[in-house]
Amino acid sequence: MIDWSKARRLTLPNLKPSLKTISLRLSEAMIEPLKVLANRNDVPYQTLIKIILAERLEEELRAVVR
């Protein structure tokens, strides 16, 4: 049970947004196959780009640790 009478207001001034918008220019020759792959996986192509980047980043970071 929560005793709200003992609650205190908390301020978190150093919180940062979890996402940052960036601008990325890609050739149409790259975007079209991304859209096809994204459609096959039933995800938006921007999401597919994030998945691919995350996977590659993980690979690169593992290679650095070795």
C-alpha positions, 0 to 999 in steps of 0.5 A: 500500500502506498502512503501518499502523505509521505510522498515527496516531489522529485525533480530530475533535471539531468534527464535527457530524451531517449531519442534524438532526431537526425537527418540522414541522406541516402540514395534512392538506390539504397532506400528502395531495397530497404523499403522492399526488405522492410515490407517483407518484415512488416516494419517501417523502413526507418525502423529497419534502418535502426535495426540494421544500425543497431546490429552492426554497431553491436558487431563493431563493438564486439570486434573492438573488445576482442 
